[in-house]
Amino acid sequence: MARRSWPSQARRVTRWLRRLVRYPAIAATLVVGAVVLVLAANDVPAGRWIATVYVAVVIVWVLIGMVRDVLRGHVGLDILAVVAMAATLAVGEYIAALIIVLMLSGGAALEDAAARRAKRELTALLDRSPRIAHLLTRSDAGTDAVRDVDVDDVELEDVLLIRPAEIVPVDGILLSSSGTFDESSLTGESMPVSRGEGDEVLSGAINGSRAVRIRAIRRSADSQYQQIVALVRDAQESQAPTVRLADRFAIPFTAVSLVIAGAAWGISGDPARFAEVLVLATPCPLLIAAPVAFLGGLSRAAKAGVIVKGGAVIEQLARVRSAAFDKTGTLTQGRPDLVEVRVARVADGATAAGAAGDAAGDAAAAAGAAAHAASATARTAAGPSAVDADELLTLAASAEQYSSHVLADGIRRAAEERGLRLRPATDAREVATNGVTAIIDGRTVVVGKPVYVASLASDTTPEPLQPGQAAAYVAVDGRYAGALILADDPRPEARRVVAWLRATGVERITMLTGDVEATARSIADTVGITDVHAELLPAEKVHLAAQLHPRPVLMVGDGVNDAPVLAAADIGVAMGAKGATAAGDAADAVVLQDSLLPIAEAVAIGRHTLKVAYTAIWIGIALSIGLMLVAAAGYIPAVAGALTQELVDLATILYALRALRGPGAGIGTSPVADPIAEAHPAATPPASVR
């Protein structure tokens, strides 16, 4: 075998030196241990004193930390390590005492190494955060010039060049004819996706083999990838329940260990037996196993497309017993299409929309599924109208420019598809979940729920709707002007996710929505939810979520109006694929894919992670107690016991890393047979309302 070259050996030495610098406690213990061993081999008494003083300093340091923890109301397992070190010094086993110190410091290093392995999916997101953007500017000669700028300096409407295999720095609209992007770090989708001119491209996606141009639509701090990075930092910095989980075993494990050690001393009459037992009772397996398992769960969830903000959320996901869902954009696809523009007809100042509405209702019923076609048709009836169909849509879409509601996006999109030019407002305000009011061309335009619009326009007339349709009512200058009829299909995976939750122990599943009762019931029936609470204000959602039992309660929603209930739930999950920033900030977990499937995966990962953490702890306890009983019989000397305990640490860490792999929800991404859908093939897909 060829000998390693000098540069290769030098690199290996350099890596070891870096590790020692990273963990100074290990380096100091190794140096002290080497000196003590040399002195002991030459029968120099100073070795014992050096070891005694060094271990005593470590004991004092650990005691100071324990006192601080006690003052914060936290009683942990460090008392066992302190007693073990003190006992070994008392009986003259100073080499064993040094090994215990090395074990404690080495345990921290092992935990750190395992933690870095466990959270590599999270760290990879941080490491890939884009820093530079290629800004395209127009030179004096009329040609494009490229200038590199810091990603934080990119402004709205800036045109950027994305070179092959580069990361998209900010969210933008594709200006090139087409492009292919790897969005796996954002959505978990392993296959590259194609985008055409005018499509939105998310920051963090990796460009394909051809250079493309985009127009920035969000600054760096507001872009999708930077929001994900912020969530990852929160997840890494949050306090997981790992210490608390281990501390649940602290008092009984400490008591059992001291009883075994005391009994061994009492029966044998040899105080050394007390120390020999306690070196095998050091708490490293308990303190290390749970953190590694929870970090593995966080990493695995990130790979599945869910950023979970800390191990405490993983534990709650594992225990969830009730689930509540918002409707619009959560159980539905969140992309409502305009299917009809109904203009209110007026005669002698009175609304004549009632009879015409009945006629339109009959026509829509006859049309059936065709009512979901993308084209809009104006309602016809005798008598003059305040505005025509195009004007009604233009005014409504212009007002909805100032709304964040999902219906607003559908209305704006419909106006753009018809080539209608949106107008600016001199004043605009939105009442969450109700509607928006704007002053456009000197006219007061109100768009929203029927109750909200009726409070400002007393002649508002209820519009007949087919199951699954929703209406955005419009009033102009205090008079009812008409309604925009939209339809929003349910997510194809929604029924499977609801069924999986119910089949795997979630006892209660409910819908909490601000939508009208009929529309809410329609989609609830489609996805398999029987408990429906409709026409709720945000405060009412919070109240109902607090009253749900059994607990913990999982709440899933999207949009600004869901932020309060997401923050109030035991586990709030935001559908963040479309950039619902406020909801993401308030939630405990954010789904990066535009799908409900990752929610089931997150629950399955939480359950597996908690199971692994508990099993690893019990493995450590069983091995430690078994070895303590052997040591109590006098078969394991103190030094050998301290070394053996390192093997117990390694066994628990290796088992805890099983959290990185394991069974998922098993739902899959392809459609499955749905007996209810098969029994009702003509069921009309439901839609959303404000």
ABEGO torsion letter per residue (X at the ends): XBBBBAAAAAAAAAAAAAAAAABAAAAAAAAAAAAAAAAAAAGBAAAAAAAAAAAAAAAAAAAAAAAAAAAAGBBBAAAAAAAAAAAAAAAGBAAAAAAAAAAAAAAAAAAAAAAAAAAAAAAAAAAABBABBBBBBBBAAGBBBBBBBBAAABBBGBBBBBBBGBBBABBBBBABABBBBBAAAAAGBABBBBBBBGBBBBBGBBBBABBBBBBBABBAAABAAAAAAAAAAAAAABBBAAAAAAAAAAAAAAAAAAAAAAAAAAAAGBAAAAAAAAAAABAAAAAAAAAAAAAAAAAAAAAAGBBBBEAAAAAAAAABABBBBBABGAABAGBBBBABBBBBBBBGGBBAAAAAAAAAAAAAAAAEAAAABABBBBBBBBEBBABBAAAAAAAAAAAAAABABAAAAAAAAAAAAAGBBBBBBABBBBBBGAEBBBBBGGBBBBBEBAAAAAAABAABBBBBBBBGBBBBBBBBGGBBAEBBBBBBBBBAAAAAAAAAAAAAGBABBBBBBABBAAAAAAAAAAAGBABBBBGBBAAAAAAAAAABOBOBBBBBBBEAAAAAAAAABABBBBBAAAGBAAAAAABABBBABBBAAAAAAAAAAAAAAAAAAAAAAAAAAAAAAAAAAAAAAGABBAAAAAAAAAAAAAAAAAAAAAAABEBBAGAEABBBBBAAAAABAABBBBBBBX
